[in-house]
Amino acid sequence: MKTSDFDYHLPTELIAQTPIEPRDSSRLMVVDRKTGSIQHRHFYDILEYLHQGDVMVFNDSRVIPARLKGKRQGSGGMVEILLLRRKQPGLWEALVKPAKRLHTGAVIEMGDGVRAEIRGEGEKGIREIYFPDESLLAKAGEVPLPPYIHEPLADPERYQTVYARVTGSVAAPTAGLHFTPGLLEKIQAKGISCLFTTLHVGLDTFRPITEEDPRRHTIYREYGAVSNEVTGELNRARREKRRIICVGTTTVRLLEQAALIKKDGEIPPFADWVELFILPGHRFRVVGAMVTNFHLPRSTLLMLVTAFGGSELVAKAYREAIAARYRFYSFGDAMLIL
C-alpha cells in the first residue's frame, strides 16, 4: 500500500468555494457496494435510500472561532494562531505563524483584552499556548475556513451543521452540512432514529500525508464522546440487525474506535481520545452505510472511504464525479455509500 495509490487529479474549478442553498439541494452520488452501481441524485433524495428501523449517527461538534490574530509583545510583530486542541483549562495546542520567531515565554496580545503566553514548543509550528482568560476567545477569534477556500463566507453559521451543539472543532464535520431541519424531520417521520455523538475535528483535516507508506503516518488524535443512551440504542440496533448509517468520516472513526474496546460485540460508552487510523483492510464492526463528501487526494479521509467502499469502486466513483462536474471538498457535493 502506498500513499500515491490514493492520489488523483482534480481540476481546481471543481473545488467548491461557496455553499449551495438550500443545503439539501447539493448533488448526491449513491454508491452500492453490492452491485457496484452508481446513481446521480440530489441530497434531498436520500430519503429514498433510508428504511424504517435504520439508525443515523451524526457528529454534533461545533466549530470554534479558532483563528486568532495579534502582535508579539515587545517587537510588535504580527502573529497568527490556529487553535487545535484544548489540553486543560486555559491551555491549548495551536499552530502559530511565524513559528521560528515564537518560542517559550513569548507573549501575544490580541484585541478585546486577550493575552496569550507560549508555554511549550512542538514540531511543525505547534505550540502550547496559555490564555489567562479563555472566555474572551469567542470575541477575539474567527471561524477558520480550509486553506483551499478563498471566498469569504457571508454567514459563519453556514460552516456549521444545523445540529452543531458541542464546541471544540477547528473544522466542520462537512458531511453534515447537507442536512436541513426539515430534512431531519422527514427522516425521523419515516421511522429512522437520529443519534448524536461528538468528535472534535483536529489537525489532520489540514495536514497532508507525507510518508509514501501511509502506515507510517501518525494520525492526530481527536477527542470524542458517545453517551450511554446512544450506545444502548446502537447495541439494540445491532442485535436486531438494523442498519447503522454514519454521517461523516468522523462519526465512523469514533464508533469504530469505541467498538474496539470490548470483545463481546457490545459498544461501550466512550469519552476519550480517538487515534484509530482506518486503512484498507480494516474490519468494520459498526458501520453499515455512510454519508461523506469528496475528499482531498492522499488524505486520511479518502483512505477511510476507500477502506469502506473498496478501492476499485471508490476510484470509479471519483472518476465519475469529476467527469460529471461534481463540486468537491467542504462545501461540495455528497456521496452515500450503501
C-alpha positions in Angstrom: 0.0 0.0 0.0 1.3 3.4 -1.0 0.1 6.9 -0.3 0.2 7.5 -4.1 -2.5 4.9 -4.5 -4.9 7.5 -3.1 -3.9 10.3 -5.5 -5.9 11.8 -8.3 -6.0 14.9 -10.3 -8.8 17.4 -9.6 -9.4 20.5 -11.8 -9.2 23.5 -9.5 -12.6 24.8 -10.7 -14.3 21.8 -9.1 -13.2 22.9 -5.6 -16.4 24.4 -4.2 -15.8 27.9 -2.9 -19.3 28.7 -1.6 -22.1 26.6 -0.2 -25.2 25.6 -2.2 -28.6 26.9 -1.0 -30.6 25.4 0.3 -28.3 22.9 2.0 -30.1 19.8 0.8 -30.1 20.8 -2.8 -26.5 19.7 -3.3 -25.9 16.6 -5.5 -25.7 13.1 -4.1 -23.8 10.2 -5.6 -25.3 6.9 -4.4 -22.7 4.1 -4.5 -23.9 0.5 -3.9 -21.1 -1.8 -2.7 -23.1 -5.0 -3.5 -24.0 -4.2 -7.1 -21.2 -1.7 -7.9 -23.9 0.7 -9.3 -23.6 4.4 -9.2 -26.6 6.8 -9.2 -26.6 10.5 -9.5 -29.3 12.3 -7.4 -29.8 15.3 -5.1 -29.2 15.2 -1.4 -32.9 15.5 -0.6 -33.4 12.2 -2.4 -31.5 10.4 0.4 -35.0 9.6 1.9 -35.5 7.1 -0.8 -32.5 5.1 0.4 -33.4 5.1 4.1 -35.7 2.5 5.6 -37.8 2.3 8.8 -35.6 1.0 11.6 -32.4 2.4 10.3 -30.2 4.4 12.7 -28.4 7.5 11.6 -25.5 8.8 13.7 -24.3 12.4 13.5 -21.4 14.4 14.9 -22.7 17.4 16.8 -19.4 19.1 17.3 -19.4 22.8 16.7 -16.5 24.7 15.1 -14.9 27.2 17.4 -13.6 30.7 16.4 -10.1 29.1 16.3 -8.2 31.6 14.2 -6.7 34.5 16.2 -4.5 37.4 15.1 -2.4 39.5 17.3 1.0 41.1 17.9 4.0 39.8 19.8 4.6 41.9 23.0 7.8 43.9 22.6 8.6 43.6 18.9 5.0 44.3 17.7 5.4 41.6 15.0 2.2 40.1 13.6 1.2 36.7 14.8 -1.5 34.2 13.6 -2.7 31.4 15.9 -4.9 28.4 14.9 -6.2 26.6 18.0 -6.2 22.9 17.6 -7.0 21.2 20.9 -7.8 22.2 24.5 -5.5 20.3 26.8 -6.8 21.7 30.1 -8.5 24.9 31.2 -6.6 27.8 29.6 -4.0 25.7 27.9 -4.3 25.0 24.2 -2.3 23.2 21.5 -2.1 25.5 18.4 -0.4 26.2 15.2 1.4 29.5 15.1 3.0 31.8 12.4 5.8 32.7 12.2 6.8 29.7 14.3 10.5 30.3 14.1 10.1 33.6 16.0 7.7 32.4 18.6 9.3 30.5 21.5 8.5 29.6 25.1 7.9 32.7 27.1 6.7 34.9 24.2 3.6 36.9 25.0 1.0 37.7 22.3 -1.6 40.4 22.6 -4.9 40.4 20.7 -7.9 42.6 20.6 -10.6 42.6 23.3 -8.1 42.2 26.1 -7.0 38.7 25.1 -3.4 37.8 26.0 -1.6 34.6 25.5 1.8 33.1 26.6 3.7 30.3 24.8 4.3 27.6 27.4 5.8 24.9 25.2 7.1 24.0 21.7 6.4 21.1 19.5 7.1 20.1 15.9 5.9 21.7 12.6 4.9 25.0 14.1 2.8 23.6 17.0 3.0 25.4 20.4 1.3 25.1 23.8 -0.4 28.4 24.5 -1.8 29.6 27.8 -4.7 32.0 27.9 -5.3 33.6 31.3 -9.0 34.3 30.4 -10.1 31.9 27.7 -13.7 33.2 28.0 -12.6 36.1 25.8 -11.6 33.9 22.9 -15.1 33.8 21.3 -15.0 37.5 20.7 -11.4 37.7 19.5 -11.4 34.7 17.1 -12.9 33.9 13.8 -14.1 30.6 12.3 -11.3 29.1 10.2 -12.1 28.0 6.7 -10.0 25.4 5.0 -7.0 26.7 3.0 -8.5 25.7 -0.3 -11.5 28.0 0.2 -10.6 31.6 -1.0 -14.1 33.2 -1.0 -15.1 34.9 2.3 -18.2 33.4 3.9 -21.1 35.8 4.3 -22.6 33.9 7.2 -20.2 32.0 9.5 -23.1 29.7 10.6 -23.1 28.2 7.1 -19.9 26.4 8.1 -21.8 24.8 11.0 -24.2 21.9 10.8 -27.7 22.8 11.8 -27.4 20.5 14.8 -23.9 21.7 15.9 -24.0 21.9 19.7 -20.8 20.9 21.5 -18.0 23.4 20.8 -14.5 22.1 20.1 -13.7 21.5 16.4 -11.3 23.5 14.2 -13.1 22.4 11.0 -16.6 21.3 10.3 -17.7 17.7 10.0 -18.7 18.5 6.5 -20.9 15.6 5.6 -23.5 17.0 8.0 -23.6 20.4 6.2 -26.2 19.0 3.7 -28.9 18.4 6.3 -31.7 20.9 7.0 -34.1 20.9 9.9 -36.9 20.0 7.5 -35.0 17.0 6.1 -34.2 15.8 9.6 -37.9 15.9 10.4 -38.7 13.9 7.4 -36.1 11.3 8.2 -37.4 10.9 11.7 -41.0 10.8 10.5 -40.0 7.8 8.4 -39.2 5.8 11.5 -35.4 6.4 11.4 -33.6 7.1 14.7 -31.2 10.1 14.7 -28.5 9.8 17.3 -25.8 12.4 18.2 -22.2 11.8 19.1 -19.3 14.2 19.4 -15.9 14.1 17.8 -13.9 17.4 17.7 -12.2 17.7 14.3 -8.5 18.4 14.6 -5.2 18.9 12.8 -5.4 16.0 10.2 -8.0 18.0 8.3 -5.2 20.4 7.4 -2.2 18.1 7.3 -1.3 16.0 4.2 0.3 12.6 4.5 4.0 13.0 3.5 5.2 9.4 4.0 4.9 7.1 1.0 3.8 4.3 3.2 0.6 5.6 4.9 1.0 3.1 7.7 4.0 5.2 8.9 1.7 8.3 9.2 0.8 9.3 12.8 -2.8 10.4 12.8 -3.6 13.4 15.0 -5.8 12.3 17.9 -9.2 13.9 18.4 -11.4 13.9 21.4 -14.7 12.0 21.1 -17.7 11.0 23.2 -20.6 8.5 22.8 -23.2 8.6 25.6 -24.6 5.6 27.4 -28.0 6.4 25.9 -26.6 6.4 22.4 -24.6 3.1 22.8 -27.7 1.5 24.2 -29.6 2.4 21.0 -26.7 1.3 18.8 -26.3 -2.1 20.6 -30.1 -2.7 20.3 -29.9 -1.9 16.6 -27.0 -4.3 16.1 -28.8 -7.1 18.0 -31.9 -6.6 15.8 -29.7 -6.4 12.7 -30.9 -2.9 11.8 -28.6 -0.8 9.6 -26.4 1.9 11.2 -25.6 4.8 8.9 -22.8 7.1 9.9 -22.9 10.7 8.7 -19.2 11.6 8.1 -15.8 10.0 8.5 -15.6 11.5 12.0 -18.6 9.5 13.2 -17.2 6.4 11.5 -13.8 6.7 13.3 -15.5 7.4 16.7 -17.8 4.4 16.6 -15.2 2.0 15.2 -12.8 3.2 18.0 -15.4 2.6 20.7 -16.3 -0.8 19.2 -12.6 -2.0 19.7 -12.8 -1.6 23.5 -14.9 -4.7 24.3 -14.5 -8.1 22.7 -18.2 -9.2 23.2 -19.5 -7.2 20.3 -21.1 -4.5 22.5 -20.3 -0.8 22.1 -19.5 0.7 25.5 -20.0 4.4 26.4 -16.9 6.3 25.3 -15.2 9.6 26.3 -11.6 9.5 25.3 -9.1 10.3 22.5 -9.7 8.8 19.1 -6.4 7.6 17.5 -7.8 5.0 15.1 -6.4 5.3 11.6 -8.7 3.4 9.2 -6.9 2.0 6.1 -8.0 -0.6 3.6 -8.1 -4.0 5.3 -9.9 -2.6 8.4 -12.8 -4.8 9.5 -15.8 -2.5 10.1 -17.7 -3.5 13.2 -20.5 -0.9 13.4 -21.0 0.9 10.1 -23.5 -0.4 7.6 -23.6 2.7 5.3 -22.1 6.1 5.3 -22.7 9.7 4.1 -19.5 11.5 3.2 -18.2 14.4 1.0 -15.5 14.1 -1.7 -12.1 14.3 -0.1 -8.6 15.6 -0.9 -6.1 13.3 -2.6 -3.6 11.5 -0.4 -5.7 12.2 2.7 -6.6 10.0 5.7 -10.3 10.7 4.9 -10.0 9.3 1.4 -8.2 6.2 2.8 -11.1 5.6 5.2 -13.7 5.9 2.4 -11.7 3.5 0.3 -11.5 1.1 3.2 -15.3 1.1 3.4 -16.2 1.2 -0.3 -13.4 -0.7 -1.8 -10.5 0.7 -3.9 -11.9 -0.1 -7.4 -15.4 1.2 -6.7 -14.3 4.4 -4.9 -11.8 5.1 -7.6 -14.5 4.6 -10.2 -16.9 6.9 -8.2 -14.3 9.7 -8.1 -13.7 9.4 -11.8 -17.4 9.7 -12.5 -17.7 12.6 -10.1 -15.0 14.6 -11.9 -16.5 13.7 -15.3 -20.0 14.8 -14.1 -18.6 18.1 -12.6 -19.5 17.4 -9.0 -18.4 20.0 -6.5 -15.6 18.8 -4.2 -14.4 19.2 -0.6 -16.0 21.1 2.4 -18.8 23.0 0.5 -19.1 20.4 -2.2 -21.5 17.5 -3.0 -22.0 14.3 -1.1 -21.8 10.6 -1.5 -23.9 7.9 0.1 -22.1 4.5 0.2 -24.6 1.6 0.8 
